[in-house]
Amino acid sequence: MGNWLILTVATLAAMIGFRMKKPPDERLDPPSNFVMFFNPLQGEGDLFIGGVLVIYFSSRVFLALFQTLRSIF
């Protein structure tokens, strides 16, 4: 359970760090939906990919926590 918790926090920190290093985009024309959704450099893909990882890692933490609680009670 500790590994998943560490992975969740590390992914959140990496998302914040990557977002802070990303320069603001000054182009007037937005990229296509596919690029905007999945590409971490030209769109918001870093938030999508990081969000999926955070959801997966935190679900593993809760699964381990509930299994531990079930075995205790």
Secondary structure, DSSP 8 states (H G I E B T S, - for coil): -HHHHHHHHHHHHHHHHHHHHS-----SS---HHHHHH-TTTSSHHHHHHHHHHHHHHHHHHHHHHHHHHHH-
